[in-house]
Amino acid sequence: MENKLEELRKKKGITQEELASALEVSRQTIGSLENGRYNPSIILAFKISRYFGVPIEEIFIYKEDENEE
């Protein structure tokens, strides 16, 4: 799943560490999210959405695999 987390974080002028602290997760979790190695739980997705004041759908972009039915 693609996401705009890094873009939003940089626009706000905060580090991965600062965002992690605000969301009560590790800096490694933020890095993994930004690099697409990890998809957030629904609770974490809501926390991120509320933190940035942006709908979840604008942060996390889900594209269905064209081969799936």
C-alpha positions in Angstrom: 0.0 0.0 0.0 1.4 3.4 -0.9 1.2 6.3 1.5 2.0 10.0 1.8 3.3 9.8 5.4 6.8 11.0 4.7 5.5 13.9 2.6 3.0 14.9 5.4 5.7 14.6 8.1 8.2 16.7 6.2 5.6 19.4 5.4 4.9 19.6 9.2 8.7 19.9 9.7 9.0 17.1 12.2 11.4 14.1 12.5 10.5 10.5 12.4 11.3 10.4 16.1 8.9 13.3 16.9 6.1 11.7 15.0 6.8 8.3 16.6 6.6 9.9 20.0 3.3 11.7 19.2 1.8 8.4 18.0 3.3 6.3 20.8 5.2 4.0 18.4 8.9 3.4 17.6 10.9 5.4 15.1 11.5 2.2 13.3 7.7 1.8 12.8 7.5 5.2 11.2 10.4 4.4 8.9 8.9 1.1 7.9 5.5 2.8 7.2 7.2 5.5 5.1 9.2 2.9 3.1 6.1 0.7 2.5 7.5 -2.3 4.4 4.7 -2.2 6.9 1.0 -1.4 6.8 -0.5 0.2 9.9 -3.2 -1.3 12.0 -6.6 0.4 11.7 -6.0 2.1 15.1 -2.6 3.5 14.0 -4.1 4.6 10.7 -6.7 6.6 12.6 -4.1 8.1 15.0 -2.1 9.2 12.0 -5.2 10.7 10.3 -6.1 12.6 13.4 -2.6 13.8 14.0 -2.3 15.3 10.5 -6.0 16.3 10.3 -6.3 14.5 7.0 -8.7 11.6 6.0 -7.1 8.2 6.1 -7.8 7.8 2.3 -5.6 10.8 1.6 -2.6 9.3 3.5 -2.9 5.6 2.6 -3.6 4.7 -1.0 -4.9 1.2 -1.5 -4.7 -0.1 -5.1 -6.2 -3.5 -5.7 -4.1 -5.9 -7.7 -5.5 -6.1 -11.2 -5.0 -9.9 -11.1 -7.2 -10.4 -8.0 -10.9 -11.0 -8.4 
